[in-house]
Every structure is written in structure tokens, then in C-alpha cells.
Amino acid sequence: MKNSVSVKMFEEAGKYIPGGVNSPVRAFKSVGLNPVFIKSGQGALIKDVDGNEYIDYVGSWGPLLLGHLHPEVVEAVKECLEVGTSFGAPTERETILAQMIVEAVPSVEMVRLVSSGTEAAMSAARLARAYTGRNKIVKFEGCYHGHADMFLIKAGSGALTHGVPTSPGVPEVTAGNTINAGFNDLAGLERIFSTAGEEIAAVFVEPVPGNMGVVPPKPGFLQGLRELTSRYGSLLIFDEVITGFRLSYGGAQSLFGVRPDLTCMGKIIGGGLPVGAYGGKKEIMSLISPDGPVYQAGTLSGNPLAVSAGIATLKVLGRKDFYVELERKSARLARGLAGAAGEAGREMFFTRVGSMMCGFFTGTEVVDYETACTANTGKYASFFRRMLEQGIYLAPSQFEAAFVAQAHTDEMIDRTVEAAVKSFKALEE
Ligand code: KE4
């Protein structure tokens, strides 16, 4: 596989940008390769600067549920470009997107648009602390809520991939207000609440974690979080930056029938442009400036261009049978990959919820951070390299998700499965 141009570009990038990338997970470090520099995308395909073409299961890490350059998204952005890109003043488009989110997501009565999932999560944490008058935040090991200090304690995603789940630079006093719990361990959380419940402002959870690989919640776990937080007067905050509008039009909360107090969103609601959001009960959101005293702001918050892409994306998602077809394709891929591993006699643990899935290179049932870490990351890296050589672009880390998009065709999925059969068989022992 030719990669000389990517290699040259990576060297050049490294002169000006730390690690040559603007986000660590892109560096391909854990899969031992020079990252490919992407030249273009179209539908479910991407092309790198050496002319290699790939079927894309990263989808910009989740935003591109429709695939690259969906015509309606392109049209909406072009239409906005006719009138401007950013004004730092209210525009009707922001109200339209906000209304679509409020009408789609069961627990969200009001929503504030920001520019990233990180901003959404850090703002929701500040709001929860102000609303409850408490300081402590509970998160789950292996979950990732963006890179605000308070969340970089045993975090997932790139923090886990690069082996530094607790980042230097986070003051002790900050870390002291973050309590880590075990995902799917309700009894453990009960114990935490029995000692610190009165100090806990909020429990943050990815309802279906996608940052330690994909780890489905055990039956009753999310409902248990709802009951426990209500009992102690703490807020339940769903981080639906990945699951929002992916697992259903109402997100994971709609799929599982659990209503959090606040919800963080991002990725899909921007349709590939920078949009984040946090929202919830009016009673809580009304504390946000300028209505209330809790400050949060952003030069490009609700940016018209980005919001236009988000509106166009949600319009497509809201159409009849969108999720039915997405589920059919996702199940086809998952079935095929499991069959491929079986045919090669590979010991794997596969997980899937809707169009987000993961194959762990372990024989252990993966239910949390600890069991996710039993995965053989060396085997994952070898599998990744072989798939890349065959034109299949997976997440360059065992601790991420593979995403199916509307643009994936049955033919692409079958081609992916064929490549997986060869890759599983060729893995070094
Ligand atoms: P951003 O700040 O990257 O927009 O969102 C942070 C975030 C918050 N919550 C969840 C559940 C997330 O998954 C993320 C970001 N996800 C990672 C990959 N899993 C983004 C990729 C990257 O860091 O480059």
C-alpha cells in the first residue's frame, strides 16, 4: 500500500503541530503506523493523499451518520454561505436546531448550543454544581467526556489508547472532586453514594460507552442510576455526544426509556461541522446566563454554517425507516464479522448497540473498563493494519467504536467481511 505522501506530510506536520495531529487518536500510534492523510470523502468512502481508497467506519469519530458530503447537507451549507458564516448575533437557524433537539430528545426542554462535546460536558458539570450546590462529580472508568480537567481521570478514548488515562496537569484539588466508579457496577455506586451521596452534584455516564470500545449497559443499570441519583438529589447527566441521534432519533435515553436531568450532545447534531449542545429541564437550564447566574459563552456557539449542516442532517434522520435500514445494515456487518472470526477460530468478544460496535480481542466478557483492558491491543493493531491494506478504515484503537453510516451499502459490508476473514486468518498468533 503506497503511503509515501502521507509519510512526508506527517513529517511536515510534526514540525508545527504536537505529534503531527490536532487530536491524539488520529496519530495511529497504538496501531504502529504512519497515519494516513485524507484527501477527500464521498458517502462511505474516503481517499488518502496516496490515492488509496477506504470504506470508512470512523465517520469522523461519529458525526457522519449520513456519510461524507450528503447532498442535502452540502446544499444547506452552500445556502448559508450565500448569506454569511458567523455573526456573533442570534440567527433563526439556531432556534430551528434547538427546537428540533427539544422535540426529539425526551428529557430536553431547553438547550444551549456550543462548539464541541467537551464544551457541552464541562458546561453541564458547572451547571449541575451550581444547581445542587455540591462539588463532586461521578464518572465511570473508561468513559470519556471530552478533555476538561475534571474528566481526565481514568478517562477513555485517546487517554486510554495512549496509556495516560489520568492526565498530568490536572490539579489534585480538581481530581479530588472527581469520583470514578465501575461501569455496570450498581452495587459499587450504591456504596459510593452511601458515603458521599450528599456531596455528589452529578453522575456523568455515556449511556452506551464508546470510548473503551463499545460496552452495552447491563439491563437495569441505567434505570438504577436514575433511581439512585434521584434518591440523593444528584443530577443524572447522559453524555450522548456519540449516542445522540445515533441510537435512535431520541438517542439512548429514548431507546432505554431513562430520562436524565441533563444531556450532552455533539457530533451528529453538527453533521460534520462543529456543534455541541447541553440541555435538560427548564428549571435547571434557566440558571444559565443571561437568564441566570451560571456563566457559559462562546464566540462561535450556534455558528450558522455548522447549525445549517446539523439541521439538514436531523431532517434526514427524522424520515420514516431511517433507523430501520441502519439497523439492518449494522446487524449484517456485526453478523459477518462474528462469522469471520469464528471461521478463523479467533477468540473475540463482540459488542453492538445499533450502528456502534466493537470487536474485542479477548475471550473475556467485556462489561467495564477492567474487562475491556483484557483485550490484546497488539492483535487489534495487527488486524487494523491488515484491514487497512485491504481498503477498510477502522478506528486506529481497540478502545473506540466502529460506526455504520446510511451511506454504507450491502456490497461494502460484504467486502468488509471478506477482508475480515483474511485478516483474522492472517493474524500472527
Ligand atoms: P469533542 O470535544 O471531541 O467534540 O467531544 C468530546 C466527547 C465527549 N463525549 C463523548 C462520549 C465523546 O466520545 C467525545 C469525543 N469522542 C472522541 C472519540 N471517541 C473524539 C475523537 C477525538 O478525540 O479526536
Boltz pocket constraint, residues with backbone or C-beta under 6 A from the ligand:
constraints:
  - pocket:
      binder: B
      contacts: [[A, 23], [A, 24], [A, 25], [A, 26], [A, 60], [A, 61], [A, 115], [A, 116], [A, 117], [A, 118], [A, 119], [A, 121], [A, 144], [A, 145], [A, 146], [A, 147], [A, 157], [A, 158], [A, 206], [A, 210], [A, 211], [A, 239], [A, 240], [A, 241], [A, 242], [A, 266], [A, 267], [A, 276], [A, 399], [A, 400]]
      max_distance: 6.0
